[in-house]
Amino acid sequence: MDLRVMGWDPQLLRTLHQLMDTSDEAVEKSFSAPSRTYVRDAKAMASTPMDVKELPNSYVFVIDMPGLKSSDIKVQVEDDNVLIISGERKREENKEQDIKYLRMERRIGKFMRKFVLPENANTDSISAVCQDGVLTVTVNKVPPPEPKKPKTIEVKIA
């Protein structure tokens, strides 16, 4: 029996047939493929180089961010131990309509870096300073606990 006579669209029938013939492995693979958002965020993370230093009392993150205002940069702590540095570099608006770019090499768009902070990081004491196009984020360390002194117990003679 020809289903087109009953008003079924041939393209719809082909799609249904393909779905029925698709193996479970192919369906699982399509659902586990990275989303566009994930790929965009991964590119943003890879395009933001930085230095991370450990000092005796703190961790210091240094990122070059030329031409950005402090309002374009966001520093957050997520889940109590993930430091997120993000923002967006926007193309400067030109009021003159007859400008033609001959070359564009400066990177624009979103950027982001995530770091899992060590357990001794004091997330309540974080400072961020942007000076001369360099962002410096300082995360102080929690002071180590005082070592317990051995307790002396007096021995009594019975």
Disulfide bonds with the S-S distance in Angstrom:
none
